[in-house]
Amino acid sequence: MSECKLSGKATLITGGASGIGRQIALTFARNGSDIAILDLDDRRCPEVILEIESKYGRRGLFVSCDISDYEKVSSACDKAINKFGKIDNLVCAAGYGSKVAIENMEISEWKKAIDINLNGTFYVIRSLVNHMLDNGKGNIIIIGSATVETGSGGGLHYAAAKTAQYGIMKGLSYELLSRGIRTNIITPHIIDTPMLRKRYPDDPDTNAMLAKRTPIGRIGNPEDIANAALFLASDDSGYICGADIVADGGAIHYLH
């Protein structure tokens, strides 16, 4: 096994049951971190925890949690701290979007995207920030989206919430960096996740079209984002603060 970049660390991940969040959980566990996952997927999350524990020998914790509910998030974070004794890294990977035109968007659909992407991000950070401040250190990584630049990809509600996540990252960097907490954001574009496949079927013609839209010539995979997150969570990135790590295969510049 290669060097464990996160040996002795504990990480809490929202949305860790599938897609980018799942791959981050496994990548971090492979690199030595204990993992707590907050998610509502009672079917897939236990499978991820089993792999973390049996394959990588790390401690795992799954808390079924609606991250749009602050009280439930706060309770879930307390459970993670009690199990591991600390949380070193927080990865906000939970996300929700749908391709609904503004003229057809129900208010409930708008609220759902804001609750999960924006409020959920704030709630989990708010629930852990005092713990990190007490420890004098911490690392917050937000999984954003290229929709901030392109406007496409998940609907107006998704674009609005993801843009606000960028503001959270900048505000946290301003407030917390001098107190030992680094905050950065990763901006993916076309990544092969269940969210992508809700819009685009996994067939040769569709995949060729998506690859053509990406200058690097292929669809991104969750490992691409997990490797960027690993870098941000490790000491290798100790001087990187308040940054937007664009991992999009060159798509944003191409589309502009």
N, C-alpha and C positions, 0 to 999 in steps of 0.2 A: 504493500500500500504506500502511496506517495505521502509526503509530509502532511500531517493533519494541521491545517491552518487555523482551526477553531477548537483545538484541544482544550478541554476544561470549560468551554463556554456553554451557555444555555440560550436558546433562541425561541421566541414566540412568533408564530406565523398565522396570519388570518388568511382564510381561503386556501388552506393547505391540502384539501382533499383531491384536487385535480389540477391539471394544467400547469401554469407557471409556479403556483404556490406549492404544489406537490413536488415538483422537481427541485425547488429550492430546499424543501424539507429534506429530501434524500441526499442532495449534494452537501448540505451542511452537516448532516449526520455522518456521511462518509468522511468528512473532514473533522470529526471529533466533537460536534456539538450535540447536546441533548436538545430535544425538540418538543415544544408544545404547539398544538394546532387548534385553532378556533374555527369551527365550520359547522354548517348544519347538515352536512352529508354523513348520515349515520351508517351508510353502506360502505363508502369508499375510504373514509377516514381511518377506521380500525385497520384496514389493509395496509395503509401507509405506516401507521404506528407499528404494526407487526414487522414490516420490513426494516424500519429504523432499529428496532430492538433485536431482531433475529439475525439480520444480515450485517448490520454495522455495530451492534453491541452498545448502542446508546440508549439512554432512557427516553421514553416517549410518553406523551400525555395528549389525549384527545378530549376536548370539552365541547360538547354540542352547544353552539352559541349563536344566537341571532345578533350580529354585530351592530344592527340598527337600534338595539336596546342597551342603553348605557349601563343600567343596573346589572344586566346579565354579563356584559363585557367586563365590568369591574370585578364581579364575582369570579369570572373565569380567569382573569389575570391573577387574582389572589391565589387561586388554586395552583397556577403554574409556579408562582413564587414560592408557595409552600412546598411544592414537590421538589423543585430544583434548588431552592435557597436563594436564587437570584435569576434575573433575566438580563443578559448582556446585549442581545440583539433583538430588535423588533422589526419584522418584515410585514408590511401592509400590502398583501397581495389579493385580498378579496375584491371582486369586481362584478359589476352587472351592467349590461347594456342591451339595447334592442333597436333594430332598425325601424323606427316609427317616425314618419314625417310629422313635422310640427303641427300641421293642420289636423292630424288624426290622433295626436298624443293625449291620452287621458291624464288627468291630474294625478291619479294614483300611480301611473307609470313614471311620471316625473319624480314623484316623492320617493318611489322605490329606488331609483338610480341615485338620487341625492343621499338617501338614508344609508345605502350600502357603501357607495364609493367615497362620499365626503364625510357624512356624520360618523360612519363606522371607523374611518381612519382617525378622526379626532377622538372618538370615544376610547379607542384602544391606547392611543398615545397619552391621553389624559389619565387613563387608569394606571399607566406604568411610569409616568414621568417623575413622580415623587420618589419612587423606588430607585430610579436611575440617578436622580439628584442626590439621594442619600448615599449611594455608592460612589458618587463622584465621577461616574463614567457611564456611557451607554452609546448605542449605535442604532439609529433609526433609518430604515430603508423603505421607501415608498415605491410601489410599482405603478408608474404612470401610464401614459399612452401617447402615441404620436398624433392622436386626434386633436391634441392641444394645438398642433401646428396645421393639420390638414382639415380639421372639421369633419372628416369622414370616419367611418369605422364602427360607430355604436349608437348613433342618434344624438340629437341635441342635448338631451339630459346627461348622457355619458360624457360628451365633450365638456359641458359646463362643470360637472363634478371633477373630472380629471384636471381641468385647468385650475380649479380651486385647490386640488391636492398640491400642485406646484407652489401655490401661495403658502400652503401650510409648511412645505419644506423650507421655503425662504424665511418665513417667520420663525420657525423653530431654530434655524441656523443662527439667526440674529439673536434670539433669546438665550439659547442653550449652549452654544459652542464654548463660550468662556467658562462654562461650568462642567465641561468634560463630555458633553453629548454631541456627537456628530450626526448630521442628518443629510441624506442625499436622496435623489430620485433616479429611477431607471425608466427610460422611455423606449418601449418596444413599438414595433409596427405590426407586420403580419407574422404572427406566431401560431404554430399549429397546435391549437388548444381546443377543448370542447366549445368554448365561446365562439371561436372562429368557425367551427364546423356547424354551428347552428345556422350560419348564413351561407357557408360555402361547402358543398358536398366534397367528400374525399374521393375524387375521381381524376383520371389523368388530364382531361381537358381543363378542369377547374384549377388543378394544381399548376399546370403549365401557365395559365393566365395569371395566377398569383405570383408565380416565380418571375414572370416577365415584368410585373409591376415593381419588382425589387432589383435594383441595379446589381447586387451581388450575385443574382441569378438563381436564388433558391428561397423557399419559404423558411422563415426562422423556426427554430424548435425551442422548447422550454429550456433545454440545456444552455442555449446561448444566453438566456436571461439569468439562469441560475449561476452560471460562471461569473457574470458581471456582479451579481449579488454577493457571491463568495468573496470576490475581490474587495468590495465595499465593506464587508463584515470583518475582514482580516486586517492585520497590522500593515499589510502591504499598501493599504490606502490611507494610512494614518494622517496624511497631510491633505486629504481631499475632503472638503466640507462645503455644503451648500451647492453641490454640483448636480447637473443634469447629465447622466450618462446615457447617451443616445445609442441604443442597440437596435438598429432598424435596417441593416443591410444597405444603407445609403438611400432609403426610400424618401425620407423627408426632403432632402435636397433635390431628388429627382422630380418629385411631385410639384416642387416650387420652381 
